[in-house]
């Protein structure tokens, strides 16, 4: 079985080496780049299964690189986990808004890092049931990983795709943030409920004129409905 390839983009060699050793001992195939330029060369050679991306890098910052890779068709679906010493919520949200799927605040334990990486990779795994689901003129196809609205394709990130898939399969119901964390994120011991709000915001942006279908139910959570006027 092929080991998941993880690209570590970290300029501090001692941290990168520690991460690489732990990943290797836990069934991953780590690669190391110390800046955005060398990381891009690795990606040009072979697209990794996941990118561990430090926020503070020489040259381009991790935020800049995350935005850049999200715009590239080859890397837009690759999960990105930010490594950051910035623990404040606005900084975490900025990382998620830049396209990261999750973040790890330094210093972190090996077990936390592994749990987050495995959780992100699980979210990326394709759905095995109900490959195609329709809600009004919104169509999601898990087999091709495509979403269309009124026949036109929508660009939806990997985490937002899984969130939309769950909401479409359970349309018209109200889901609390904790329920969504459990059903979409799975092992969410390290993930905060605020993360759900950020991904809902990104999903709404991806849906464009269909965004009205995704309703916020005050004090309760979120609902996807075909009854909205769009």
Secondary structure, 3 states (H helix, E strand, C coil): CCCEEEEEECCCHHHHHHHHHHHHHCCEEEEEECCHHHHHHHHHHCCCCEEEEECCCCCCCHHHHHHHHHHCCCCCCCEEEEEECCCCHHHHHHHHHCCCCEEEECCCCHHHHHHHHHHHHHHHCCCCCCCEEEECCEEEECCCCEEEECCEEECCCHHHHHHHHHHHHCCCCCECHHHHHHHHHCCCCCCCCHHHHHHHHHHHHHHHHHHHHEEEECCCEEEECCCCCC
